[in-house]
């Protein structure tokens, strides 16, 4: 009887585990790919609608539109651009050649500046081999098609040279598989276009700067699909102007192409053209299939062992274990399971005892964490109290000024009191900005982006900005700087250096000295700002980095300071993971920090 029960438990447990494993395998290898692809395409469709709205808001702001394209690619890993009614990429003048036409069978094309986009002929990476033939002043012939007032070139050639640039998709549609360099007969095409032929002189070659557009121009798969869409748009009159989603495969990589028609701000037809790769999905599914080969073998073996262990050994002590675990569930850790054997049951009993000990320890730790949370709450209240105290003085001054102005006792000093109120409002604004800045750094979620820059140039720039304050106080600034490249967040390091130098100016007596230096070490640079003046008491050196700290009256915060500058600087430097500090010197006080050098 007992053997029958053990066998049934073993078979049922084994079959259940195998069923679960099979369900997971089928779900992840068969349905996962389709689900993931569908979800990604739906997300992109939704985002395209948002892109469409922002595109219409941008109007003719080319930079804003390019930023939209760049943000879309970074967020969805999907190429996107806008095409005009002829299928050309809009605002592609950054990669084009401007030609002044002087010979053409069509009179309205003579003496006209024509901008020809180059992306449909050649990629940026291949531009060097033809750059010579596109220099200013050289003559060039254009053979192509015109839709409305837009010229779509198929072939660019230079007479008596071997220079030929060809949009093969368009030229094959016009001439079949053979190219032509002689004028084509001008006749309407099925979609209402006409073939054109003209000759002109190159006025300007425009190349793109580093941007998402320059990356698009090098993505030949994306460009080829745009060219194919353009050919279909010009010569196949079967596009109904509705949104389309198409599949495309190249080199065993699947792509989704999404086309959305749109009326631009001028009421002209345009198209949003996007393409996304499904390669990551295919790779993920392939990895899952390879992974499951090993996982299934291991899990099947594990299922057999665990099922046998469960059915053979766990039944007898079940009640005792259940009783003890019930007490543990009620947070009663006083009782443990006696370990009477060294087999699997004994190990299970030992593990439950260990679990009881661990839970007890974690609950104690949780209580300690609650105490820490209370301490943090106390710190928060102190911070709010400090802020309230900081705002109390300017608010009192504002209230007094308003009362004086309401009573009309100082009509002749109205401007004076208004200026006083404006200054107090500026102080409160500065305090609030610094509070938000400090909260952002202390939140634990701020990510410090790193730059590479010359530290001496940054210091020189800051000194120029503070030159008026230095001159007004008749201070002498001595700089000993090395032109060293460092790795850090330039904006935030400028903020730290500005704070250190501003403090030095504030606390240095008139006609005294400030020394700013950078000292190179093996793999880092020490940046220091030293000023003449009263030293800081030793017991205040560490506390000086605390917010609103005023322990040292000799360096009390003067007008214009919020008391948060050094606290913000401390957080910036700690987010950089560098050493920093302050010390008294023979002549005054020195603030310093280190930055890593660029290898």
Steps between C-alpha positions, in 0.01 A plus 500: 500500500774738594690419182188576294462842657868576453479396135191712439660804663814444296313470167263789564781733611716403204220545244399833649852637485546375144170663398606833651838480327338413165253788533778748572708364211218518246393844620847650479618335176176501296288794618764727650640616164157583356388672820820702534497610135132596515550693822803684362318598178197620698723710725669651195163577337389682813828690515470598133169669579675698774784578258242621246351747750841632604606524134201719419575717804861545384382655172802600291745474792751261341711457814194414708392239242845342496499488880164321481652242263801455725289461816274249321799288397656507846174400669383229259817398305292579192603715203252771411492795260253705299465494120349761270231434238765376254650254750814705576623531859386841622762748624782296343688810385775410749614223261447646156654679203360830372507541121425806284337370180572666167400240239168311489227419248256646754541878509367533854796293623765735349680751728365332810675382817419133562591313818567132435502266807796262484380226738322317215827474304776438751564451871713727715760228538557494121499876447879546491536320164261739324555816702739635235233477228249694714719804563366849440506619138496160329227427248261214552209345311177389665265240358187418695134567553295793625189482713317826550789743551738245656788355300587138583834419330577148382851551355771763560786508246786722391565527128825346374572334836435165662300665778151351530271497804187293451183434696464150359146440619378817331712465186388140446140616524572771242728315257491133593830331594717725279598850605483802270706813481308659210185708544189290548186579311281716720166326546259456789542191716203303636493703820514837325877557518716611206858410420748785499853562379713800592861616536644743747794614712560390859462789743543326836554157657338472844603219738325417827641557846486224761129435562235234467461603136866422425441155649189454285701581189741214580219249560467370146224250587279786621591722204431220249151451640435875475613488137275201432205682655582802285497292181166345596364844581613651169422220256246267660169674540376247755585676823169604654647744751415284801732386776702192406702245694726272294742214565847499352786251526867540413797284598266282710397804704132589519387864498170681544437806283228743611375781273257768615369776265474847648413854393781735602455854628472629140227250415734299273505121502785344694581158642639376828730210412640272771677165507584277795706183518360181654849350528514532884178296520639227274822490699311478829285211373808319367675543833193360679492195273870430555463561872204262537698208357718502810227620735260216412763233564590654833138563608384151404774349712414740780129417473565129538724551801275754670187294437661191646629699795161663560295179473740277694623715785273792572175328604600374848622821666245718315275563799789598725641731238156649437454570871834674530458702180155613614662651806764663282221645284363659817846644570563256783863392461534333838460142371731315264464168318711226659751356252497125559675388183767611259305415185283730284230536766765605750632752247148637446448532875832676530410736215168589663686568823745716306206676334353568843830646619538708183145635520552589863820679409333682209208610712747644748678667210166634378438652840842662482415630151178646638706680761728629226194615307386687806843660517473598132159648572658695782770622262234600248316698764826671595557583135150646468559691821825637360332602176217660694753692705681610182176624348384671820740794473426596135127451560516725806682765297241473221218531752660808658557666162141430393367645828712813456380542141136443601523757779651751259752622758790481256362609166830661405679168557261280303770390252731414788246266660406343168868429432537354848202270439640395161832406662326290762292325232823425309647353820200274550509397134871415527434301819219298341709426187789381716263289712364328189851450365614344827192277519567374149856399588396337830213303342732219392353498146712773339734363232820696442586508128876527438676735256863547394628860524801716589484604864713813448256636239208453738683685781600786268139534381368515857760760600391716205139477617597602854747768388271787604468369857878455517567853375240657730674347800851576365610137535807341342433164335805279438439206266732202453314283249594204282320421176381156607206306361273363772199266507203649687165674453619840376188695600501366857876546546458860381236535772745370766789722386271803480384435855858464631623816326189698601557400863864602468402842365239541774732423791825655373578850635562782255837510321574138603580194292313202356701208360345254252710203395483161328761242600545192282556164662537156342140446389317796652510879538464695824300825464541740792376850588682677787415844635651732757282562800389372838539123549210269577490352850612136494174375649311663211707365208287188448168667582556777247363268227165469682200695373422831677802450729606816687718364778797714404403863540826617345375365169130569545294501184495841342236661292420310181582152634239233578718285724458206261789556259753278678237232566421491126872491415549211743222298333636571150849384597369190676296410191829522307659267757801728553689621805437856628551709812587827674793594718651802669832629368751750633337779301132400502276215383542250215218305331602214268375201304641242257393403148605201289721577201405395149726213392 
